[in-house]
Amino acid sequence: MLAREGAKVVVNDLGGGPAGGGSDVSVAAQVVEEIRARGGEAVANHDNVATMEGGERIIKTALTSFGRLDILVNNAGIVRPRIIYNMSESDWDDVIDVHLKGHFSTVRFAAPIFREQKSGVIVNTASESGLGHLGQSSYSAAKEGIIGFTRTIARDLGRHNVRCNAIRPRAATRLFNEEALAAMQRTRNLLGNAGALGAGSNPLDDKPEQVAPLVVWLCTDAAANVNGRTFVVGGDMIGIYPEPAPERVIVREGGWDLDALDRIAGNQLTNGLCNEFSGAK
Ligand SMILES: NC(=O)c1ccc[n+]([C@@H]2O[C@H](COP(=O)([O-])OP(=O)(O)OC[C@H]3O[C@@H](n4cnc5c(N)ncnc54)[C@H](O)[C@@H]3O)[C@@H](O)[C@H]2O)c1
């Protein structure tokens, strides 16, 4: 869609499996072919975003191929769902590296260019899994890390007329299969409300094509006042998340001790809360 709207595109894709193994150059090449067949301009890049060298080469590919860089969309991802007591160090590291470091590795090399030219747009890819998704602790941690990263990049670069926003997309891709949906539905059942994960559309009916317009719009001047924000997008639905702030605040002169917490906090701070995260079997 970016190409259709006139962008010259570097299509980066390692072409690995959904859990991160292997690589296949034909994946990016096929997208480039599709773009060219429709009259657009694109080049393929197969670097690994989980490395700094990979991130640097991706950004350099834009400069050497097209002479400039205006838009960076961070979208690479893998999943290794494991309940926390079965999660290995490598499962954890690999997921954090592709998502969280994979955002840093490209932004780090795009940032000086954007700062110098006093313009640029970044769209990052988080996930509703960050809200708390059974068996996805590595993925959730990386994705919520990306939200915090987005806010800070929005401040670091906002002063230089650069914007950085994040999306929590939904689409029935190979990452979001029946197994992932079952885990999400279990989490929703446990949450006991429809207010968060996956509510508002049926993820298995949602298509990547329905995510693209928001991403492209965020890259246009029409979104000039949108910086540091997080969106959810799936099917016909788009939502914007509030920025977190404490729900209730209590202050006690001289500070808190356990007795004071027992006496007051239960009434004034946590009264009425239900432990919606418990119940995982
Ligand atoms: N599909 C959903 O419902 C959903 C929900 C929330 C978030 N997301 C996020 O959306 C993004 C896109 O996922 P998708 O659903 O299109 O899945 P996908 O598997 O079709 O696409 C992910 C792509 O990332 C590439 N990739 C993986 N590791 C890489 C690396 N180290 N370097 C370069 N490329 C790499 C893969 O080769 C793959 O083509 C991911 O960040 C994912 O976490 C998807």
The ligand as a MOL file (V3000), in Angstrom:
LIG
                    3D

  0  0  0     0  0            999 V3000
M  V30 BEGIN CTAB
M  V30 COUNTS 44 48 0 0 0
M  V30 BEGIN ATOM
M  V30 1 N -1.1900 -11.2900 13.0360 0
M  V30 2 C -1.6520 -10.7290 14.1460 0
M  V30 3 O -2.8310 -10.8650 14.5230 0
M  V30 4 C -0.7350 -9.8740 14.9690 0
M  V30 5 C -1.1960 -9.4270 16.2040 0
M  V30 6 C -0.3930 -8.6020 16.9540 0
M  V30 7 C 0.8490 -8.2340 16.4640 0
M  V30 8 N 1.2950 -8.7050 15.2840 0 CHG=1
M  V30 9 C 2.6250 -8.2830 14.8260 0
M  V30 10 O 2.5610 -7.8810 13.4740 0
M  V30 11 C 3.8450 -8.0420 12.8650 0
M  V30 12 C 3.6960 -8.7890 11.5620 0
M  V30 13 O 3.3110 -10.1270 11.8520 0
M  V30 14 P 2.4080 -11.0010 10.8630 0
M  V30 15 O 1.2070 -11.3840 11.6250 0
M  V30 16 O 2.2710 -10.3190 9.5350 0 CHG=-1
M  V30 17 O 3.2960 -12.3250 10.7450 0
M  V30 18 P 4.2040 -12.9020 9.5810 0
M  V30 19 O 4.9130 -14.0810 10.1390 0
M  V30 20 O 3.4150 -13.0850 8.3430 0
M  V30 21 O 5.2400 -11.7210 9.2960 0
M  V30 22 C 6.3690 -11.4970 10.0830 0
M  V30 23 C 7.5570 -11.3650 9.1520 0
M  V30 24 O 8.6980 -10.9820 9.9090 0
M  V30 25 C 9.8210 -11.5950 9.3040 0
M  V30 26 N 10.9100 -11.6930 10.2630 0
M  V30 27 C 10.9360 -12.4630 11.3920 0
M  V30 28 N 12.1160 -12.3050 12.0240 0
M  V30 29 C 12.8350 -11.4080 11.2890 0
M  V30 30 C 14.1160 -10.8380 11.4450 0
M  V30 31 N 14.9040 -11.1660 12.4850 0
M  V30 32 N 14.5450 -9.9430 10.5160 0
M  V30 33 C 13.7590 -9.6120 9.4700 0
M  V30 34 N 12.5370 -10.1320 9.2620 0
M  V30 35 C 12.0740 -11.0150 10.1720 0
M  V30 36 C 9.3350 -12.9690 8.9110 0
M  V30 37 O 10.1580 -13.5410 7.9210 0
M  V30 38 C 7.8990 -12.6820 8.4470 0
M  V30 39 O 7.8120 -12.5070 7.0450 0
M  V30 40 C 4.7020 -8.7760 13.9270 0
M  V30 41 O 5.4840 -7.8220 14.6140 0
M  V30 42 C 3.6740 -9.3650 14.8610 0
M  V30 43 O 4.2000 -9.5960 16.1480 0
M  V30 44 C 0.5280 -9.5180 14.5090 0
M  V30 END ATOM
M  V30 BEGIN BOND
M  V30 1 1 1 2
M  V30 2 2 2 3
M  V30 3 1 2 4
M  V30 4 1 4 5
M  V30 5 2 4 44
M  V30 6 2 5 6
M  V30 7 1 6 7
M  V30 8 2 7 8
M  V30 9 1 8 9
M  V30 10 1 8 44
M  V30 11 1 9 10
M  V30 12 1 9 42
M  V30 13 1 10 11
M  V30 14 1 11 12
M  V30 15 1 11 40
M  V30 16 1 12 13
M  V30 17 1 13 14
M  V30 18 2 14 15
M  V30 19 1 14 16
M  V30 20 1 14 17
M  V30 21 1 17 18
M  V30 22 2 18 19
M  V30 23 1 18 20
M  V30 24 1 18 21
M  V30 25 1 21 22
M  V30 26 1 22 23
M  V30 27 1 23 24
M  V30 28 1 23 38
M  V30 29 1 24 25
M  V30 30 1 25 26
M  V30 31 1 25 36
M  V30 32 1 26 27
M  V30 33 1 26 35
M  V30 34 2 27 28
M  V30 35 1 28 29
M  V30 36 1 29 30
M  V30 37 2 29 35
M  V30 38 1 30 31
M  V30 39 2 30 32
M  V30 40 1 32 33
M  V30 41 2 33 34
M  V30 42 1 34 35
M  V30 43 1 36 37
M  V30 44 1 36 38
M  V30 45 1 38 39
M  V30 46 1 40 41
M  V30 47 1 40 42
M  V30 48 1 42 43
M  V30 END BOND
M  V30 END CTAB
M  END
